[in-house]
Amino acid sequence: MMDFRRALLAISLGLILLLIWQAWVDFQSSPQIDTLPTESVVDAELPQTPEPRPQAETSTMPQAPDSSATPLPQTVLPTASNESGSIVSVETDLLKVKIDTLGAQLKDTRLIQYPVEVEMPDVPFRLLKDQPPEVLIAQSGLVGNDFEFPNHKTQYQAESPSYKLDEGEDFIEIPLHWESPDGVEYIKLFTFHRDSYLIDIEYQISNKSGREWQGYDYGQYVTTEHQPDGEGFLFLRALPSYQGAAIYTPEDKYDKIDFKEIRNDRPEFLTQSGWVAMLQHYFVTAWLPEENAPYRFYTGPLDGHGANMRYQVGYISQSPLTVANDSVGSINTRLYVGPKEQDRIKDPAEGLILTVDYGWLTPVSSPLFWILDKINDFIQNWGFSIIALTLLVKIVFYPLSAASYKSMARMKKLQPRLKTLKERYGDDKQKMNQEMMQIYKKEKINPLGGCLPILIQIPVFIALYWVLLESVELRQAPFIFWLMDLSRSDPFYVLPVLMGASMFAQQFLNPTPLDAMQKNIMMALPIVFTVFFLWFPSGLVLYWLVNNILSIAQQWYITRKLIAE
C-alpha cells in the first residue's frame, strides 16, 4: 500500500522527469534542416493565395485573393527591393520606434518602461529588431491586380525624420507617401497613442487612375527562431515559457504554432476574424486586423537553415476594398507591440489575453493572478504579495492539510509497531501487508489519508508556478535587500538553501519510511531540489519556502495537539 512518503517521492521524481523531458523537447524542436536555400535575401516573400501552396522561395510575387479557381495575374512590383530606406524615429511615453521608409517596416521597437536588465535601467528592452541572431520585423502593405501597389518593398517618402509625443498631446500621426505610376496616391498613416502599445495603421487611397481600384491589405512578421530564456544548464532551470507564433480564430480559438510546425506543415487558416502574433516570454506583438471580415492567416519558412532560418507569419484579407475613380478610400489595421500586461491586452481583441500562457491550468491560474494582483494593489510589493497569497492558499486548504498531517501523525505513532512487523515478516511481503492492514483497521487509520489531500493541492501549486513564471508584472519586481528581480534566480542562492533546509526540517515531522532505500532517497530529495531551485525564479522559490515554513508550523501544531489529546 502506497503511503504519503511514496506519493511524495513519486511526485518529486515526476517533476524531475518533467524538467528533463522539457529539455529534450527543446533540443528536438531546435532547427536541424540543412536542405533549404542558404542564400541571403533582403525581404520576405509577399503573401500568396491558398492554391497552390507557396514553397520556400524569396522571389515569388503575390497574387490577389480571388473566389474563382483561376489564378489572377501576378502583381507588378517596384524594382527597389535591394535599396535601403531612411529611418523615421518615433518616441512616445512608452515606445521608441524606428520605421524604415523602405516598405514602412517596423524594424526597431523599444519598450521604455521595461529595461533589458535591472542593472541597465536606461537601456529599454528591444522587442522588434532587425539585427541577428534573433530577428523580428513587422511588415505590411497592399496587394491586388492591374495596379502597382505599395508593399513592404516600396520606397515611401516621409515628411519628417523624427516625431515625439509632447506633453499635453494624446496621439501623434506619422504619414508616409507614395504615388504609383497608375495615378493612385497612397498615404500609410501610423498613429501612436499616449499610454498605449497599440499602433493604428491606415492606408488612405486616392484614386485618380480613371478606373476602379481594388486592393487587399496584409500584415506579417519575418522572424528567426528565438531560444527559450530559462536559466541554468540543461534541465536545471525553470521550464521555459513558450516562444513562437500564435493564431486566434473564432473557430479554432487560441492555437500555438511552433517553428517546427511552420517548417514542416505551414499551417494556414481561413476565418472571419482573429489575430496573429509572435510571442516571447513576457512580451507579444500581434497583428489585429479589422473584425468581421474574411482573412487568411498563413505561415511558412523563407530562407536560411539551422539557427539562421527565417520564417514568415501573417494575414491577408480575402475581401477587397473598392475605390471608384476620383474617390478616396481607406483600409485600417492595428499592431500591438508591448508587454503581456493583463490590464492592457484583455480589451484590444478577443482572446489576446490568452498570450499570457498558463497552459491547461488557465482556469486556476487566472483567478490566482487576479488575487495576487489585488493583494499587490494594497501591499505594493510583489514579494510580500506572494507571501500573503501563500498564506491565503494555506488557509483555504487548511482542512485538507490538517487531515493529511493528522494521518501522518498517527502513522508516525505506529512506526515502532510497523518496524516490529517488518522484522517479523521481512521476507513475506504479503503477510506483512495483511498485518499492517489489520493495524490500520484497528486504529482507524487510512494509509492514504496523508496522500490524497496533498494530491488535491498539486494543481494549485502548478497553476501558481505558471503565474509566477509567466506574469510580466513580476519581471524585475524588487522584494527586499539583494532580491531586486523576482523573475530571476537568487544571485546569492540564499532562498534555495533556505528552501532545502526547510525540506530537511519536514523530514523529522514525517513518518520514517521502513524501506532503507526509500529512506535514503527521501533524505536526498532536499539536496536535489535545492540544486534545481538554484536557477528557478526567486519569486517561485520564495513561494515554496514560505509554503514549507507554514506547513512545518501547521504540522507541528497538529502533531502536538494530537499528542495532548
N, C-alpha and C positions, 0 to 999 in steps of 0.2 A: 504494500500500500504506500503510495507516494505521500510523504508528509510535506510540511511547509518548506523545509530546507531543500528538498529535492525540487520543489516547484521553483523556488528562488534560483537554484542552480540552473535549471532549465531556461528560465527567463534570462539570466545573465549570459549564459552561453549563446542563447538565441540572439541577444543584442550584439555579441561579438561576431557571430556569423553574419548578422545583417550588415555590420560595418565592412567585413571582408567581402561580402557579396557586392556591396555598393562600389567598392574599389575595383572589383573585377568588371562590373558593368561599365564603369568609367573607362577602363582600359579597352574593353571590347568596342565601345562606341567611338573611340578616337579615330580620326581619319586614317585609313590604310589603303587608299586607292592610288594605284600607280599608272592606270591606263588612260586617264583623261588628259586633255591637252595641257601642256605646260607653258605655252607661250603667254606672256602677259598682255593685258588689254587695258585700255583706259576706262571704258564704260561698260556697263552691263547691257545685255540684250534687252530690247523692248518687249513688252508683254505680247504673247501670241494668242491666237484663238484656240479653243479647246481641240479642234481637229485640223490637221494632225498634231499630235503631241510634240512639242518642241524638243530638240536634242540639245546637248551641252555645247552650244555654239555661241559665238560672240558677235557674229556679223548678220544674223537674221534680223530682218526688219519687221515691224509689227503689221498685223492685219487687223482692221477694224472688226469688232464682233458683228455677226450677222446671223439672222434666224435661218437663212437658207443653207443648204449643204454645199453650195458652190462658193469656193474661196473668192474673196474680193481682191482687186489689185493691191499690190503692196504700196505702202505709203512712201513717198519720196521724201528723204530727209536731207537737211543741210549737211554739207561735207565739212563739218567743223569738229568732228569727234576727237581729234588729237590736239585741239587748241587748249590753252589754259585761260580761264577767265580771271577777272579781277574779283577781289573779295569785298563783300559788303558786311561790315561789322554792326551788330545789333546788341544793345545792352538794356536789360530791364532790371527790376528789383530782384528777380530770381534767376535770370538766364543771361549768359553771354553766348551769342550765336554768330557764326560766320557762314554767310551764304555765298556760294560761288556763282558768279553771273553765267558761267557755262552750265546751262541746264537749270539754273536756280536751285542747285542741290544744297542741302544742309549737310555740311561735311565736318562741322565742329560745333558742338553744343556743350557748354559747361554750366554746372549747377552751382550757383554762387553760395547757397546756404549749406552745401554738402562738400566739405573739404575732402580731398582724396585720402588724407591721413590726419589723425589728431595732432601729430607733430608738425603738420604743414597747414595751419588754418587758413592761409591766404591762397592756397592752390585748390581751385574748385575741381570737383570730380568731372571727368570728361566722359559723357555718355555717347554722343555721336563723334566719330573720329575717322579720319582717312589715312592714318599712319599705321603700318603694320607693326606688330603681328596681328593685333585684333582690330579689324576694320568694321565699321558700321556707318553706312551712309544712307540718308533718306532722299530718294529721287521721286519726281512726279512730273506729269506732263499730259499732253493731249495727243490722241491718235485718231485717224479717220481715213477717208479715201477721197481722191480727186483734189485734195488741197495739200499744201505743206503745213505741218502742224508743229507747234513748239513742244519739244520733249526734253529729256534730260541731257541732250547733246546740242541744244540750241544756245546760241550766244545772245543773251539778253543785254539790255542797256539799263544801267542804274542811274537814278537821279542824284544820289549822294553816296559816298563811300562809307558813311557811318551814321548810325542813328542811336539815340539814347532816350529812354523814358524818363522825363524830367519830373520833378516834384509837382504834384497837382494834376498830372496827366493820368488818365485811366488806360490809355492804349496808344500805340504808335503804329503807323502803316508804312510798309516798305514796298513801293511799286517797282516792278521790273518790266521793261517794254521790249516788244519785238513785233516787227511788221513783216508779213510774208510777201513774197512776190505776187501772190494772188490778190492782193489788195485787202487783206484782212489784218486788222490791228489787234494785238493781244497785250493785255496787262496782267501779269501774275502778281497779285497783291497779297503780301504777308501782313497779318495783323497780330501783334503781340499785346497781351493784356496785363495790367498790374495784378500782382499776387496770383498768377496763373501760369501753369506749364502747358496750357493749350495754345496752339498756334492755328489761327484761321488762315486758310489759303483759298483765294478766289481767283478764277480765271475770267476776266472780262473780255468778251469777244465783240469787236465792232466790225460788222460785215459790210464791206464796200466792194465786194468782188463782182457784183452783177448777177449772182446766182445764190441759191440757197446753200447754207453751210450746215454740216453735221459733224459732230465730233464726240469722242468718248474720253473720259479722264481716267488716269491710273495713278497709283502711288505704290512705291516698292522700296524694299531695303536691299542693299548689297552688303553682304557681311561675310566675315570669316568665322570659324568656329571658336567660341570663347571657352576657355578652360574653367572648370569648377574652381571656386576660390576658397574651398575648405582648407584649414590649416593642418599641418602635420605631415608625417611621412606615411605614404600608402593609406591604410585604413585607420591609422592612429589620428583621427580627426573627426570633427563633426560631419555628419552626412551633408554633402554639398547641395545647395539649392539648385533647382532646375534652371538651365540657361539654354535658350533656343527659341524657336518660333512657337507662336500660339495663334490659333484662329478661332473666333467665336461666330457661330451662326445660330439662328433660332432652331434649326433642325438638329444639329449635332452638338449644340451648346459649346462648352469650353473644350478645345482639343489641342493638346500639346503635340508639336511635330518636331522631333529632334533631327539633328543633322544627318544621322544615318538614314532615317526615313526619307528625308529630302533627296539624298543621293540615290537611294535605291528605288523609291516609289513615286517621287514627285507628285504628291497628292494635290488635288485641286477640288474646289467646291463651287457649286452654283447656288446662290442664295438671294433672298430679297433684302437682307440687311446683315449687319455684323461688323466685325473689325478684324484686323490682322496686326500682330505685334511681335516684337523681339524682346525677350525677357533676359535680364541679368538678375543677380542675387537680390538687390534692393531696388532696382530701377527698371523702368519699362519705357519703350517708345512704341506708340500704336497709331496706325492709320485708322481714322474714324470717318469713313465716307458717309454721305447723307443717307438717312434711313428711308425705308420703303421704296427702294429702287433696286433692280436686279444687278448683281455683281458676280464676277468670277474671281475667287481667291486662288492664287497659283503659287507654286514653289518649284525649285529646281536648282541643280548645280550649274555653275558658269564656267570656271576655268581653274587651272592650277591643280595641285594634288597635295595629299597629306595635310599638314597643318596650314598650308598656304591656299587650300582650296577656297574659292569664293562661291557664295550662294545668293540667289535672289528669292525674295518672299514678298508678295504684294497682292494688289487687287486691280481689276479693270472693270469699268462699268459696262453693262450689257444693253443699256437703253440710251440712245444718243440724245444729245441736246441739239435742237434745230434752231437756227437763227436765219431769218429771212434776209434778203438783200436790203441794205440801208437800215438795218436794225441792230440792236445791241442785246446780247445775252450773257449769261454768267453760269459758271459751274463752281460749286463750293465743296470743300473737304476740310478736314481738321486733322491735326497731328498733335498727339500728346508726347512730350519728351520730359520725363522727370521721375521723381521717386514714387514708390508704391505706397504713398500716404493714403490710408484708407478713407480719410475725410475728403480727399481730393478726387480719387478715382471711382468713387461709388456713383457719381452723377453723370459724367460725360457720355457714357454709353452703357447699355445693358450688359452685365457680365464682366465689365472691365475690372471689377474688384476681385474677380477670381484669379487675376495675375498675382495676387498675394496668395501663393500656392501652399495651402495647408494640407493638400492631398485628400485622401479619403476620409480624414477626420475633420474636415472643414466644419461640419455641423457642431462639433465640440470645440474646435479651436477658435472659431469666430466669436462665440459668446465669451470664451476665456479672455480673448484680447479685448473685447468690449469692456469687461470688468476691470482688467488691468489698466486700460486707458482711463477709465473713470476714476480709479484709485489714484493714478498719477496726476490727474487734474487737481486733486486735492493735496497730494503729498509733494508733487513737483520734483520727484527724484525716482528714476526708474528702478534703481537698486532697492530702495526701501519699498517701492510699489511691488516688486517681485516678492519681497519678504511678506508683505501684507497679503498678497494673493495666495502665497503658500500657506499662511496661517488660515486664511478663509477656506481653502480647499481641505485642510486638515480638519477644520471644524465641521464642514459638511459631511466628510467621510468618517467622522469620529465613531458613530455607532458600528460601522463595519470594522474600523481599526480596533475598537475595543473588543469586539467579538474575536478578532484574529489574535490579539495579544492575550486574551483570557485563555484561548485554546492553547497557545504556546506555553503559557504559564503552567497550565495543568499538565501538558506534555512534559515540561521540564521537571515537574514534581514526580513524574513516573519514571524518570531516567534510571534511577537505581534498579527498579524492578525490571525495566526493559533490558538493562545491561545483564542482569541475572539470567533472563530468558536467553539472551544471546550466548551466554557462556554455557547454558544447559543444552540448547538446541542449535548450536552454531552451525552444525553440518546438515541440519534438517530445516531448510528454509520454510517448507510447507507447514511443518509442525509449529515452528516459531511464530509464523504469521497467524496461525489459528489461535495460539495462546495470547498473542498480542491483541487480536480482535476481542477475545474474551475479556481482557483487562479493560479495553476501551469501552465495551458494552457495560461492564460492571461499574466503571467510573463515570459513565455517561459523557464520554469524550468522542467528538467527531474528529478523526485524524486529518480530515480535510478542512477542519474549521479554521486553521491558521492560514490556509492557502487561498480558498475561494474569495474571501473579502479583499485580499490583496490583488488577486487577478482582476476583479471588477474595476479596480482603480488604474490598471495598466493603460487603458485607452486614454484616460485623463492625463496621465503622465506624458504619453507620446504626443497627445494634442498640445499640451503645454510646451513640450520640446519644440514643436514646429512654430508655435507662437514666438518663442524666444529666438529661434533661429532665423525666421523669415521676416519679422516685422522691422521695416526700415526705421521706425520710431526709436528703436533701441540702438541703431547704428551710431557709434561714437557717443553714446549716452554715458556720462560720468556717474560714478557711485560715490566712493569716498577714498581718500588717500591716494594710493597708486593706481586704483582701478578707474581709469579715465575713459574706457570704452567697453561697455558690457557685451558688445558683439564680438569682441576679440578675446583671445585667451589671456589668462592672468600672466603678466610678464615675469612675475617672481614666483609663480606656482604655489602661492600661499593657499588659495582656495582649494585646488585639487588635493594638496596634502592634508588640509583640514577635513576635506570630504572623506579621504581614505581613512583618516583617524576615526571619524565618526562611524564608518562601516566596521572598523575593528571593535569599537565600543559596543556596537549592536551584537557582535558575536557572543559576548558574555551574558546577554539577556535572553538569548535564544536557546532552545534545546540543542545539546551537542549531538551531532549525528553519530549513530552507532558504528557505521562503517568507517574504517580508518581512512580509506582513500577519499571518501566523500568529505570527511572532516578536513583533510589536508587541502582539498580543492576549495572548500568554502573559506578556509583561512587565507588562501592565496587570492581570492577574488578581490578583496580590498586593494591589494597591490596592483592587480591587473586593471581595475577600474581607475585607480589613481593615475596609472600610465596613460590610459585612454583620455582621461579628463584633463591632462596637461595641455591638450590642444583644443578642447571644447570651449565655446564662448563662455566667458566668465559669468554672464547672466544665467546661463543654464547650470553651471557649477554652483552658483550661489543658491539657486532653487533647490538643487539636490542636497546641498549641505544643510540648509535650513530645514528641509523636509526630514533629513536624518536626525537632526537635533530634536525636532518636535516629536518624531517617532520614538526616540530614546526616552524623552520625558513622558510621553503617553504610556509607553510600555513599562517603564519603571513604576509609575503611579499605579497602573492597573495591577501589576505583579505584587506590589506592596499591599494594595487593598485586598487582594485575594488571600495573601498570607495572613493579614489581620483577621479576615473572616474565618 
